Amino acid sequence: MAEITLYNTASRRKEVLTPIEPENVRLYVCGPTVYDRAHLGNARPVVVFDLLYRLLRHVYGPDHVTYVRNFTDVDDKINRRAQDTGRPIGDITAETTRWFLEDMAALGALEPDAMPRATQHVAQMIAMIETLIARGHAYEAEGHVLFAVESYADYGKLSGRSVEEMLAGARVEVAPYKRNPMDFVLWKPSGPDLPGWDSPWGRGRPGWHIECSAMSQELLGDTFDIHGGGNDLMFPHHENEIAQSRCANPGSGFARIWMHNEMLQVDGRKMSKSLGNFFTVREVLDGTAAGLDRAMTGGEIRMAFLLSHYRTLMDLSPRRRHEAASTLADFARMLGSGGEDIRASLAPGTPLPGALAALCDDLDTVGALNAIRAAGAEFSGEGKKNFRAISDIYATQLMLGLDLKDCPTAIDTAGDTDGAAPAAELQPILARIDAARAAKDFTEADRLRDALAAAGAEVKVTREGVRAIRLPHFDARRLDGTGRAGARE
C-alpha cells in the first residue's frame, strides 16, 4: 500500500497519514455558505480536496473513505439576501446549492459521501452547546450563548497567533455581554422575521462555528483523520472548531491532520469586485467574465489549479490560462494517439508510479503532471504499439479528475492518426481553405484559418491539404455560415 504524507498545519510539518481506522479513512472539509454563485476562490478547495479524496480512494479503496463537506444554509448573509430580494430563504438556499453542485461537477469534482446542511443538525448543535455550558466552557448572556476562550488553554495554536493578533484580526463585535472580547457566539436570539429554533436559551439560531463541530462529530466521530479548507478559515473558524470540539469531548483529538490551501489571485491581484477581477465559476464557464478573452472549460479551470501546488498562491493570469489550455490539449492528444480503435475501447490501466508517488507526497500535482508529460513523450509517434501505456496514462489523468477520452481533441487526434476525414463540422471550412489556396487567394485562406483558430481549432497546412483538430475549448457557435468568427449566442 502506498504511503501518503501530508503537510499538517497544526504541526507545521509533513506527516505520514496513519488512519485511525484504515477501513474508514475520514475527511471533513468546510463547504460553502449558500446565498450566491461560487467564485473561483471557492472552487480551489473543492478541487484540492477532491484530488485528495480520489487519492485516498485509490490507496485505501472506494468503500473505505468517508468524505463529508457541509452546506451552511443558516447565516446572516442568507437572511440579508432574502430581505433584499423578497424571496423565501429555502428557495435561495436550494437554488444556490444546486448551482454549486452543478458548477463543481463541471470542474470534475466528485460529490462527497455526505453533504449535511446546517439546518438539519440544529438539535446536535444545541446538545453540544449544552455540554459546553455544563463543562464551564460556555455561558449564557442576554439570550446569547458564548464560548469562553480563556477556558481553553491551547486557543491560537493552530494559527500560531498571539492574543494581540487574534484580537486585531477577529473582527468580532465587542458586545457588552461578553466576558472577553475574544469570546465567540454559539447561539444567538432570532426575531420573528428571522429563522429560529426553540432552545433552552429561547428562540434563536446557531453561530457559524458550532455547525461544523456538531456535524463532523455526528458523521465522523469525536476524532477523525483529516480536516481541510482554505487558509482564510484557519482563524477564527478552524481555531474555534478545535476549541469547542475538544472542550465538548475531553480527550478527543478532533482532527489529526489539518490541511489548508492557499488563496487564488487573478492577474496578480486579489479578487475584488472593485478591481473588476471577481469572477464566479459560472461566468468563467459561460465566457461572460469581464477581462477574459474566452470561456474556459471545466477541465481548463481544473488544470489551472493543478499547475500550482495547493499550498502556494495561484495566479489565474493569461499565461496560466494559456498553459492550462495547452497542457489539457496535450493530455487529450495522448489518448487519441493510438487511433480510434484504441481510443474507443480505452479503459483505465494502472496509474503511473511517478505520478502516484508525487501525489502521495503532499499532493504534488506539478510532479504528477510532469510524470504524465514524460510518459507521453516516450511513445510519441508510436501510439498504436502502446495500448498499455495509453491506458496507464488515462488512469493517471482520471486520478487527477481529468476524463479526456471523449474530448474532441482526443477524437480528432485518433482520426488524424488513422488518416480519417476531419470532424464533420470542420469539413466545409477546410474545403473552402483548400479551394482558396488552389486559387492562390491566400488572404481568404488565412481569414478562414484564423476563424477556425478563433473558434478553438488547431489548423495544420500540409502538402496533402489543410487539416484541423478541435481543441478542448472548441466552440462551433463562434463560426457562422460563411466561416467568419461569429458572435457567441
Secondary structure, 3 states (H helix, E strand, C coil): CCCCEEEECCCCEEEECCCCCCCCEEEEECCCECCCCCEHHHHHHHHHHHHHHHHHHHHHCHHHEEEEECEECCCHHHHHHHHHHCCCHHHHHHHHHHHHHHHHHHCCCCCCCECCEHHHCHHHHHHHHHHHHHCCCEEEECCEEEECHHHCCCCCCCCCCCHHHHHHHCCCCCCCCCCCCCCEEEEEECCCCCCCECCCCCCEEECHHHHHHHHHHHHHCCCEEEEEEEHHHHHHHHHHHHHHHHHHCCCCCCEEEEEEECCEEECCEECCHHHCCCCEHHHHHHCCCCCCCCCCCHHHHHHHHHCCCCCCCEECCHHHHHHHHHHHHHHHHHHHCCCHHHHHCCCCCCCCHHHHHHHHECCCHHHHHHHHHHHHHHCCCCHHHCHHHHHHHHHHHHHCCCCCCCCHHHHHHHHHHHCCCCCCCCHHHHHHHHHHHHCCCHHHHHHHHHHHHHHCEEEEEECCEEEEEECCCCCHHHECCCCCECCCC
